[in-house]
Amino acid sequence: MALSVRNMVFVALAVFPLCASAAWKLDNSQSQLRFLSVKNNSVIEQHSFKEFEGSITDQGKVQVMLDLSSVDTQIPIRDERMKSMLFNVSDFPKAMLEGEVDVTGLSDLKPGETLTQQVSLKLNLHGAINPVNADLRITRLVDDTLMVSSQSPIVIDAKAFGLEKGITALQEVANLNGILPSVPVFVNLAFVPES
């Protein structure tokens, strides 16, 4: 009887290899979340957020929480203006991205292999929740880390989140002709197995 139980355990582990380490936690130190802004119709600038956390559950539920006060534009006064005038971090300190990935394909990935998924997400930003579509590339690394990268820009419409007043305020204080409300976002997120 002990032999058949041992065989059953072996078969279960072989059939469900992902179950033992199916949950992943976002590693902020290996991850990047960047976005572009376009001012005066032609000047493109790259910015980033430095602090975020997240997870992927064994059912494929994805959650990424972004600390909006960690915005980094490489210009301290602009960082402060974005925090107070655009994001209003005193009232809305975080943004939350939630969705689901298909984990069935992840269990078949060997280190170095990649799959792509089109994922429908919900972004909670500035008190509004709107759908966001992302075309993602997921790569399994040797240490079972999952690298999740955007294959194409994830375009956020700032108007859909009630940020147009903040954009206008930034435009006026910086004496700009305009700031485009469509914001391309690029992610490169490392999810490490939870221990």
C-alpha positions in Angstrom: 0.0 0.0 0.0 2.9 2.4 0.8 4.2 1.9 -2.7 1.0 2.9 -4.4 0.6 6.0 -2.2 4.1 7.0 -3.0 3.4 6.4 -6.7 0.2 8.5 -6.4 2.2 11.4 -4.8 4.8 11.2 -7.6 2.1 11.2 -10.3 0.3 14.2 -8.6 3.6 16.1 -8.5 4.4 15.3 -12.1 0.9 16.2 -13.4 0.6 19.4 -11.3 4.1 20.8 -11.2 3.0 24.4 -10.7 0.9 23.8 -7.6 3.8 23.8 -5.2 5.0 27.2 -6.3 2.0 28.6 -8.1 1.8 31.9 -6.3 4.2 34.8 -7.2 5.1 38.0 -5.5 6.2 41.1 -7.4 9.9 41.9 -6.9 10.1 45.7 -6.9 13.9 45.7 -7.2 13.8 43.8 -10.6 10.8 45.6 -12.0 10.1 48.7 -14.0 6.9 50.7 -14.7 7.5 53.6 -17.1 5.2 56.0 -18.9 5.5 58.7 -21.5 4.1 62.2 -21.7 3.9 64.4 -24.7 3.9 68.2 -24.3 3.6 70.9 -26.9 2.5 68.3 -29.4 6.1 67.0 -30.0 8.2 66.8 -26.9 8.2 63.2 -25.5 9.4 62.6 -21.9 9.8 59.4 -20.1 8.9 59.0 -16.4 8.6 56.1 -14.0 7.2 54.9 -10.7 9.6 53.5 -8.2 7.4 51.8 -5.6 4.8 49.2 -6.4 3.8 45.8 -5.1 1.7 42.9 -6.5 1.1 39.3 -6.9 -0.2 36.5 -9.1 -2.2 33.8 -7.3 -2.3 30.1 -8.3 -5.7 30.8 -9.9 -4.1 33.5 -12.1 -5.5 36.6 -10.3 -3.2 39.5 -10.8 -3.0 42.5 -8.6 -0.5 45.4 -8.8 -0.7 48.4 -6.4 1.2 51.5 -7.4 2.4 54.2 -5.0 1.7 57.4 -6.9 3.9 59.4 -4.6 6.9 57.4 -6.0 6.6 59.1 -9.5 10.0 60.0 -10.8 10.3 62.4 -13.7 14.0 63.2 -13.1 13.0 66.8 -12.2 12.1 67.2 -8.4 9.7 70.2 -8.9 7.8 68.3 -11.6 7.6 65.3 -9.3 6.0 67.4 -6.7 3.6 69.0 -9.1 2.5 65.7 -10.5 1.9 64.4 -7.0 -0.2 67.3 -5.9 -1.8 68.7 -9.0 -2.3 65.6 -11.2 -2.5 62.6 -9.0 -3.7 64.4 -5.8 -1.9 61.8 -3.7 -3.3 63.3 -0.4 -6.7 61.9 -1.5 -5.7 59.2 -4.0 -2.3 57.8 -2.8 -2.5 54.5 -4.8 -3.5 53.1 -8.1 -4.6 49.5 -8.4 -4.5 47.2 -11.4 -6.4 44.0 -11.3 -7.0 41.2 -13.7 -6.4 37.6 -14.6 -3.9 35.6 -16.6 -4.3 32.1 -17.9 -2.1 29.9 -15.6 -2.6 26.7 -17.6 0.0 27.9 -20.2 2.4 29.0 -17.4 2.7 25.4 -16.0 4.1 24.2 -19.3 6.8 26.9 -19.6 10.4 25.8 -19.2 13.1 28.2 -18.2 13.8 30.6 -21.0 10.4 29.9 -22.8 7.9 32.7 -23.4 4.2 32.9 -24.1 2.0 35.9 -24.9 -1.4 36.7 -23.6 -3.9 39.4 -24.2 -5.3 40.4 -20.8 -8.2 42.5 -19.8 -7.5 44.5 -16.7 -9.2 47.0 -14.5 -7.4 50.1 -13.4 -8.6 52.0 -10.3 -7.0 55.4 -10.5 -8.1 58.8 -9.0 -11.4 57.3 -7.8 -12.4 55.9 -11.2 -12.3 52.3 -12.4 -11.9 51.6 -16.1 -10.9 48.6 -18.3 -7.4 48.5 -19.7 -6.2 46.0 -22.3 -2.6 44.7 -22.2 -0.7 42.6 -24.7 1.8 40.8 -22.4 4.8 38.6 -22.9 5.5 36.2 -20.0 8.9 34.5 -19.7 9.9 31.9 -17.1 13.5 32.4 -15.9 15.8 29.7 -14.5 14.8 30.5 -10.8 11.1 30.2 -11.7 10.7 34.0 -11.7 8.1 35.2 -14.2 9.0 38.3 -16.2 5.9 40.0 -17.4 6.5 42.6 -20.1 4.2 44.8 -22.2 4.6 43.8 -25.9 3.1 47.1 -27.0 2.2 50.3 -25.0 -0.7 50.1 -22.6 -2.5 53.3 -23.4 -4.2 55.0 -20.6 -6.8 57.8 -21.3 -6.2 60.3 -18.5 -9.7 61.9 -19.2 -11.4 58.6 -18.4 -9.9 58.9 -14.9 -10.9 62.5 -14.3 -7.3 63.8 -14.6 -8.0 66.5 -17.2 -8.1 69.3 -14.5 -4.7 68.2 -13.3 -3.3 68.1 -16.8 -4.6 71.6 -17.4 -3.1 72.8 -14.1 0.3 71.3 -15.0 0.1 72.9 -18.5 -0.6 76.3 -17.0 2.0 76.2 -14.3 4.7 75.1 -16.8 3.5 77.5 -19.4 2.9 74.8 -22.0 0.8 74.8 -25.1 -0.6 71.4 -24.4 -0.1 68.0 -22.7 -1.7 65.0 -24.5 -4.2 63.0 -22.3 -3.3 59.6 -23.9 -0.4 58.1 -21.9 1.5 55.1 -23.1 2.6 52.8 -20.3 5.3 50.1 -20.4 5.8 47.4 -17.8 8.6 44.9 -17.1 7.6 43.2 -13.9 9.4 40.4 -12.1 7.2 38.0 -10.1 9.2 35.6 -7.9 7.8 32.4 -6.4 6.4 32.9 -2.9 8.1 30.7 -0.4 
